[in-house]
Amino acid sequence: MIDTVFYRKMTVADIDSVLKIEQEAFSLPWTRDSFVQEMTTNLHAYYVVAENDLGQIIGFCGMWMVVDESHITNVAVAKEFKGQGIGEGLMREAIRVAKEHEIVLMTLEARVSNTIAQNLYRKLDFQNGGIRKGYYTDNQENALVMWVEFK
């Protein structure tokens, strides 16, 4: 069990740690080049990392903020730290940052089979918005689009 988790903006120096979590968590992981581009080129990208008190990155959440909308691109927690509220902490920090940037709507996609993620998003007031058929190219699984509006 973790005593303390810190949430902060991701930097280029964090990419290797984030990439390990990404590869562990997803069947279609992003590449190192993708993360480098997000950190250095994409002016709309903002990533949050979760770090334990040993300085180890244990999770991350990425989003794109365009005008007044935000799209969550990926959220992942290292396997050995799942079930400890870190995913929720990452999402809450992303929401805090989005509101700070005057975002009024946040959206994301979740695999229709990923009820754990969907339950977390519902806890944070996300609502179902629709289905993207065959969204995930590894197995053609549908994605549930979810969104939340900030008042």
N, C-alpha and C positions, 0 to 999 in steps of 0.2 A: 504494500500500500504506500502511496506517495503522500508525504506530508505537505510539500509545497510545490505548486506549479506556477511558473511565470509565463505570461503571454506577452509577446513582443513582435514587432515587424520583422519579417524575414529579410535576410541580406544574402548577397552572392556567396558569402562564406558558409552559409547554411545549406547550400545546394546538395552536397554529398550526403549529408545526414537525411535531408528530406527525400532524396532520390531512393535511399534504402527503404524508407517507410513506404513510399509510392510503389516500389517494385514488390514489396511484401503484400500490400493491400489490394492491388488492382490486377486484373487479368490483362488489361491493356494499359500498362503504365506509361506515363509520359517519359520522354527521353531527357537526358541531361541538357541537351541543346534547348529543349522546350522551356525548361526552368531558367536557363541562362537568359533566353529571350524575354521571359516574363519579368525577370529582375532588371534587365538592362535596356530593353527596347519598348516594351508595352507600357505606355504611359497610363493605361487604365487599370493595370494589374496592381493588386495589393495582397500580400500574403502575410499571414500570422503564423508564428510557431509557438508551440508549447514546449517549455524547457523545465526539466526537474531541477532540484536544488544542487545536483552534481554538474549542471551545465549541459546535460544530454538532451538533445531534441527528441521529443517523444510523440509529436504530432504536428500537423499543419493544416491550414485552411487557406485556400486561395479564392480570390474573387476579382471580378472586373467591375469597375464603377464607371458608368458612362452617363453623363448628365445627372439625372436623379434616380437612376436604376442601378441595381447591383445584381450580378449573376455569380453565384458560387460555382467555381470551376472544379474544385476537388477538396475533399476533407478526408484525412486519414490519421489514425493513431497506431503507433507501434503495437504489435500483437501483445507483447507482455504487459502493456499498460491499458488495454481495453477494459471496459466495464468500471472505470474509476472516475467517470465524469469529465474526462479530458475532451472528448468530442463536443460535449455540451459547452464546456469552457471556451473552446475554439470558436464555436458558433456564436456564443454570446459576445466574445471579443470582436468577431467580424461584424456583428450587428452594431456594437458600440461604435466601431470605426465608421461604418456606413452612415449611421446617424450623424456622426461628427462631420461627415462630408455632405450632409443634407440629402442623403438618399431617402426616397420615399417608398420604394418597392424593391424587394429582394426576391430572387427566384433561383431555382435549382432543379436538377433532375435526379431522381433516385431510381435504381432498378426496382421494378414492380415486386421482385422477390425479397428486397431488402427492407423487411418490416422493422428491424431495429433502427435503421436510419430514419425511416418514415415516422416512427413513434417519437424519436428525438425532435424532428422538425415540427411535428404537431404540438409537442410540448412547448415549442418556441413560437406557437401561433401560426405556423405555416398551414395553408389550406391546399387541397387538391385543385389543380388547374387544368388537367387534361393528360392525355397519353400521347407519347411520341412512339409510334410503332417502329419496331426493329431498330431502335436507337443505338443499342450496344452491338458493335460489329463482331465481337468475338462469338456471340451466340444468338444474335438477332433478338435479344430480350427487349421488351418494351420498357420505356422510361415513364415514370410518373412525374409530371411537372408539378412543382409545388411553389407557392409564393406567399409572401407576407407583405402587408402594407403597413408602414409606420405612420402613426398619427402625429 
